[in-house]
Structure formats: structure tokens, C-alpha cells
């Protein structure tokens, strides 16, 4: 085991005040051994009202803060996060389960997001439209929409809150952020970095508690003007309906089930290691994880053998144990979900090549699993696994493979691999998703839009598109 930085005290942040005791809360568990890391206080409706009011009062000043000053604060936050990356990564390893090197990479990615959005803040241009008559001026302005309510899941406790917080602040909005209760220390570390960088009180508020209670109170709250949610499609539908009922802008990054099409001319020596690394990163708990594999029959057996051999060789263990390549799942619910998918595959007679079972009886560990000859109607092919299970199926015709890849209502990410430029173009245009990687897994970086289509949601975070959701357009037609 490596020595971890002491797990920090957990708290809410409201109007610049850290609140550690609210009379209600829950334990935060280490998924590697189920031990208690700390106690997380919960916000009641009175504290949620305080947070929304603080965000509204801060908005009056923050929205008028020159963009160059917003840039400086966000850029300083990036510097601080990089300086503290090692410590934050250890906290993330404890509460979320990903190995420290992987966690440090996520913190670095979060720093990139703050830096990129900071640099983009002074570029929120409007435009002047030539008038049809003398003495008249038409001006289009892009203005911050108002206080935001953000909701983030546990699987990327630095990246996902960073996208929402940095995007809102860069645009001139303030935010009430509800990170995941399973992984609070990482979000708290981001908040402390922002405060140390000079962010005024009330611009960022952190609340934790019962997710349904918080969302059902904050989304219709009269002071909240925009919603940003990352999570499951089922919850997204409910929250989207709440936002629509009060006519509020919403960005929804929902579930996925990313197909991968591997053509016969794909270089397996490069493709297999890349896909294994992507599939089992964060124990498969990644919304853009490759999770349905369609492989040309000519190379199918070789691909399955190589993929399964690499998966079986991964070292699974506690995140802070030296040499660990894959940590535990986040909670016992994920273990039950993996067991259900494997049992269904077995009942259908699908071939389990490797893995397929829990490891030990303490901690939430699951074997890297490969299922071959996966039928399109198997649960593992129709429901997002969100875990370390890779179903692989052969195809004979690329058109058929694309049809099967696009058959589900999800459309977050998709991937294709080939040695032919003509086929690469066919994959790029034929795969239906908000993000498509052709001979590349690099679809999640600060300057690129991150979002899906269909049941995977609407709107984007990241890139210039990420700022659009935090801005409203105002036309000013004025005599001069």
C-alpha cells in the first residue's frame, strides 16, 4: 500500500461558509474495503434556499465582473489544482477507487478545463448587424443566463464538476453544485482551489444530501435559471421534465452504450491494447467506455483471444496498492448489476471467455470479463454495463455492423477502427453519436464539445459549445 494523504473533513459550502454539522448526513465509504472514510453533512431545504439566495446575490456582481478578471481566477484555479494534484488524487483513489495515476490524470484534465474556460471567457463576443435605415443600430449581446444548478455523478468526481463549474463561471453565471455523495472530497478540493484563487463568496456553493430532495427543490426554485445534469437516462428524463415545467434551460449528459466497430484491416497490435485500456479504465465505469464490440469475422477469433488475454492479465486490487491497474466498483449496486448481466449471458448460452465473478467478499471488486458471440438481444448488449464487462460479436458486412451499432436509442460515443481511409470516412459518417472516434479514443478534452444525441441527452459541455448553454441572446435595437 502507498501512504495516502489524510482524508479531509467534509462540509457544505454556502455563501463562502464551510458548514460541517447540519444534524443529518451519511458515511462515505472506501469501495476497496467498505471502511468509513468520513461523515458527509446533508443540506435541508432551508440550506438549499440559502445556497440559491447566495448564488443569486453573487450573480449580481459576478455577471458584471470583467471577463479578463474571471479569466485570471479560473487560470489561477488551474495552477492550484496542478500543484495539489497528488493529494487530491489520493483522496479520489480512496473514495472512488481509481488508481492514483489515473486519478491524477483526471485532476490534470480538470485543471485543463478551468484553464481553457478561463481563456475563453474574454471571447464571448456579440455582434453588430447593419440596420436598414439611418439612425438605427442593431446589436446582439451574449449575456450570462443566471444562477445555475449543477448535478454530477461519482465516476469522474473532478472532471464532471469542473465542466459545469468552469463553464458557468466563465460565462458570468454563479452555481449551486451538487456533486455525488459517494465522492465529496474531490469536489470540495476543487472548491477550495477556487476560493484560494480569489473566487468571491456565493459564486460557487456546494450542497450534498438526498439527491431526489435536492433536485426537486432546486430545479423549480425561482432563483435558478439553468440546469446541468450528468447521470442516467432515467433520472435525466425526470429532471428534464422538472426543468421544462418551469421553462428552464437544461443540459443533459445521460447514459450511453458505446459501440466499437473493428474492421478486418484494423491493426490489432495497436487496436487491442487501446481498447482494453479504454474498456477497463475506472473499472468500466465510464459513460464513453467502449461497451459493445462488433468485430469483422475474418479477425474475430484473434481479436477475442488477444483482448481476453490482456483483460485477464490486468492486476485488480485496492487503488492505493502498488501495481494496481483496475480498482473496485463504486458500490454494491454495481456488483449486483454485473452479476445480473453475466447470469443473463449464461442463460442465453453465450461464451464467457474470461472473468465473470466477484473477487473476494470484502470490497466491490469484479473480474475483468469478456463475453464472446454476444447476441444483440442479450442484456449486456442492450443495457449499459457501466462495469468491466466486454461483450464481443462478429459481423460479416460493414453496413450491417453500422445498423447494429446504431440500433439502440443511446448516442453518446461510438468508435471505429480500420486501415482504410475510405472505410474511416464511412465509419465517421455512419456511426450515430454525439462523439465519434475513428482510429482514436481521444474524444474527451477541454476544447472539444462533450455531449450526446437521442436518449444520451442534449446540449454539450466543453468547447465553445459548452458555453452556449450558460448564455442568453439579447437583441438591442436602438436609435442613435
N, C-alpha and C positions, 0 to 999 in steps of 0.2 A: 504494500500500500504506500502511496505517496502521502506526504503530510498536507492536509487541507487547511486553508485559512479558516479560522473560527467562523461558524455560520452566524450571520448578523442578526441583530434584533429586528423584528418585523413590525411594520407600522403602516398606518394610513397617512397620506399627505393631503391636507386640506388647507388651502389659503396660506401656504408656507409653513404650516404647523404639522409636526410629526405627532401622530396620535397612536399610542401603544396599547392603551387599555380602553375598550368600549363596553366591557361586560359580556361580550359574546365573541366567539371565534372558533377556530379549529386547529388541530395539529397539522404541521407539514411533515410528510414522511419522506424518508430516503427510500427510493424504489429498489435499491440494491439489497437492503436488509430489513426494511419496514420499520426502522427505528424512527423516533421522533426527532426532527431537526429543530423545530421551534414552534411557537404559538402565533397564529395569524389572527389579528383582531378583525372583526366584521363591522361594516358600516350599517346602521339602521337608516330608515327613511329620513330622519332628521339630519343625519350626517350627509346623506346624499343631497338633500336640499342645500346644505351648507356648501358642498362642493360645487353644485351647479351655480349657486349665487356667486361664489368666489370666481368661477370661470367667467361669468357674465360681467362682473365688475372689472376684472383684469382685462377683459376684451376691449373695454372702452379705451384703455391706454395702449395695450399691445397692438391693436389694429392700426394705431396711429404711429407706432414706433417705426422709424425709418428702416427700410429693408436692409440697408447696409449694417445696421446695428443688430437686426435679427440674424443676419449672416454671421457676424462676429461671435454671437453667443452660441449658435449651432456649431460653428467651426471649433470654438474652444471646447465644446462638449465632446467633439470627436477626438481632440487631443487628449482630454482627460480619460475617455474610455480606453484609448490605446495604452495609456500609462497604467491603467488599473486592470487591463485585460486578464492578466494571470490570476489575480484574486477573484474577479468576477467569474472566470471560467471554472474555478474550483467550486464556487457556490452553485453554479449551474450543474456541474457534474454531480454534486450531492443531491440536489433537489429534482433534477430532470433525468439524470442517468447517462448522458452522453460523455464520452471520454474527454479529458481536459483539452487535448489538442483540437478536437472537433469543436468543443465549446469555445475555445479561444478564437478559432476561425469565425464562429458566429458573432462574437463580440467585435472582432475586426470588421465584419460585414456591417454590423450596426453602426460602428464609427463611420464607415464609408457613407452610410445613408445620411447621417447627420451632416457630414461634410458636403455631400452632394446637394442636399436640400438647402443648406446654408448658401452655397454658391449660386443656387438657382433663385433664391429669394429676390435679389435685385433685378431679375429678368422677367418679372411678372408684368409684361407690357400690355398696355391697351392700344388703341389706335384712333386716328382721326379720319373720318370719312368725308370726302368732299361734299359740300352742300349744293343743292340745286339752285340756290339763289344767293345773291349778295347779302351780307349782314347776318348770316346764319352759320353756326358751327355745330357739327355732329361729332361727338366724342364717345368712344366706347371704353369703359373702365372695367378692370377686373378687381373686385373687392372681396375681402375675406367674408365668408358666409356667416360666421358667428361661433359661439361655443359648440364644441364637438363632444360626443360621447363615443369612446373607443372601447372595443371588446376584443381581447386577444386570447388565444389558446395556449396550452402548456408546451407544445412540441418545439417551438422556437421562441423561448422567453425573452430573447434580446432583439432578434430581427423583427418580429411582428409588431411589438410595441414601438420599436424605433420607426418603422414605416409610418405608423399612424401619428405618433407624437411629432416627429420631424416634419412630416408633410403639413400637419395642422399649423405648427408654429411658424414654419417658413412662409405660409400663406397669410399669416397675421391672425390666425384663429387661436383660441385657447381650447383646452381639452380636459375633460374628466375621463381618465383612463381606468378601465377595469381589466388588469392583467389576470392571468389564471391563478387560482388559489393554490394549485399544486407547485407553482414556481415563482413565488413572490420576490425572493431576494434579488433576482436578476433585474426585475423592473424597478425595484427600489434603488439599486445601484445606478441605473440609468437616470432616475430622478435626482439622485444626489449629485451626479455629474453635471446635470443641467443647472441645478442650484449653484454649484460651485463655479459654473461658467457665467453666472450672472443673471439667470432667468428670474424675472420678478415673481413675487408670490401670487398664487392664483392662476398663473398661466398654465400650469400643469397640476392636476390633482389626481392622486391615486386612491382608489377605493377597492375594497375586497368584501366578499360576503356571499350570500346565496345568489347564484347567477340569475335565476329567474326573477327574484325580487328586485335586483339592481336594474336589469334591463327593462322590466315592466314599469319601473318608476322613472328611470332616466329618459327612455326614448320618448314618451309623451310629454316630458317635462317642458313647460312653456319657455324655459330659458335655453334649451338645447335646440340647435338648428341643423345639425348634421350628424349622421350615424356612420361609423366604420366598424364592420364586424368581420372577423375571421373565425370560421368554425364549420360545423357540419351543415349539410344542406337542409336537414330537418329543422334545426334551430334557426338557420338563416331565413327559411320561409316564414317562421313565426315572427322574427324580429323585423323582417321586411314588411310584413303586414302591419305591425305596430307603427313603423315609420310612415307607411303610406296613410294610415288613419289620421295622422297629424300633418300630412303633406310635408315630410322632411326628406331631404336628400340622403341617400344611403349608398355606401359602397359595400358590396358583399363579396368576400372571397370565401367560397364554400368548398365542399368536398370534391374530390377528383378520383379517377381510377385510370392513371396514365398508361396508354398503350405504347408498346415498343414494337416496331416492325423491323426485323433484321433480314435483309435481302441476301441472296445466295453469294453475291460478290463482296459482302462486307468482310473486312479484315478482322477475323476473330481474335487474333493476338492482341489487338488494341481494344476491340469492342467488348469482349467478355470482362476483362478487368475493370473497365469503366462502368459497365452495367452492374457488376457485383458491388463495387464501391458505392454507387448511387442507390442501389436497392436496399442495402443493409446499413446505410448511414442512418444514425439515430434509431437503430433497430427497426427501420422501415416506417417510422412514424413521421413521414414527410408527405405533405399534400401533393408535391410534384414528383414523388418517388415513382420510378418505373414499376408498374404493378401488374401489367398484362403483357406477356411476351408472345409475339407472333413471329415465328422463325421459318424461313424457307426450308422446305423438306430436304433439299439437297445437302444442307449443312446442319439439319436439325439434331441428329444424334451427337455430332461432335460438339455442337453448342451446349446441349444439355449436359453432356459429360464434363465439359470444361467448367461450365457455370456451377454445377453441383460440387465439383471438386474444390473450387475456390470458396464456395459458401461453407462447406464443411470444415475448411481449414481455418476459418475465422475464429479468433480467440474471444470467447464470450465471458464476461465477468463484471465485477463492480467497476464503475467508471474510473475510480482512483487506484485501481490495481495496475501495476506496471505491466505493459504489454496488451492490455485490453483493447480490442478492436470494435467490439459491439457491447453496449451496456444493456441494462434491463429495459423492459417495457415500463410505461409510466405508472400503471396501476393494475389491480387485479381484474378490472373490467376488460383490459386488453388481453390478458391471459385467457379469459373465458371466450373472447371473440376469436382468438387464434384456434382454440380447441374446437369451436363450432365449425370453422371453415375446414379444418383438417378432417373432422368427422364426416362432414358432407362429402368431401372429396373421396374418402374411403368408401362411403356408402355407394358412390357412383362408379367405383372400380378404377379410379384414377391412380396413376403410378406415383407413389411417394419415393423420390429418388434419394433424398437425404432429409434429416431433421424430422420435425412434426410433433415435438413433445416439449413439455416444460422441463427446465433444468432445475433440479433440486426442489426443495419445498419451502424455501425462505428467499424472499426477493422475487421480483417479477421477470424472471429470465425465461426466454424461449429459444429453442434451437433455430438457427438459420435453416429454412425449409425450402425445398424445391419440389414442385408437383408437375409431372410431365403428362403429356397427352390430355391437357386440361380442356374439357368441353366447355363451350361457350355458355351453357346454362348452369354450370357449377357456381355455387355461391361465391367462391374465391374469384371468379371471373365477372360476376355481376355486382358484388358489393366491395367497396374499397377495403382492402385488408388492414391498412394502417398498422402494419406489423411486418415481421421478417419472413413473409411467405411469398414465393415467386412461382406463379403458375405459367407454364410454357406450353404452347400449342403450335403444331406445324401448319404451314399453308403452301398451296401449290401455285396460286395466281395472285399477283400483287393487287389487282383490283379487288379480289375477294378479301384479301388481308385488310385493305383500307376500309372496306364495307364493315368488316367485323370490328375493326379498331374504332370506328365511328358509331357503332350500334348502341352504345349506352348514352343516356341523356347528359352525362358529365362531359365537360370540355375544358379542363384546367390546363393540363400539359399533355404533350404527346411527343414521341421520339421516333426517329427512323435512321437506319444505318445502311449505307451502300457504298460501293466503289465507283459508281457511275454518276456523272453529273446530270445526265438526263433523268435517271431514276431519283436523284436527290431533288430535282425540281418537282417531280411527280409527288414525292413524299411531302414536300413543303406546301404544295397547293392542295393535296388530297387529305391530309390529316386535319380534322376539325378540333381545334382547341385554341384557347387564348394565347398559349405559348407553345411553340413547336421547335424542337431541337433536331436538326438534321446533321448527323455526324458530330454532334456536340451535345453536352449536358449543361452547358453554361447559359441558363435561361433566367437566373435569379441574381442580378447585380443592381446596384443602386440606380444606375442611369437608365434602366430598362423598365417598361411597364410590366406589372405583375398582376394578372387577373385572368378570369376565365369567361366562358360562354355557357349557355344552357343552364343546367342545374348546378354548375360550378360558380354561378353568381354573375355579377355585373359591376362595371367600374374597374379601375386599376389603382394600384399603389405602386410607387416607384416611377421613375422617368418624369418627363414633363406632364404626362397624362395623370400622374398621381396627384399633382397639384390642382387639376381641374375640379375634382370633387370638393375642394375646400374654398372655391371661389364662385362668386356670383357675377353675372354680367349686368352692367348698368349702362344704358344709353342716356347721354345727356345732349339734348338738342337746345341750343342756346343762341339767342340773338346777341350780336356783338356790335 
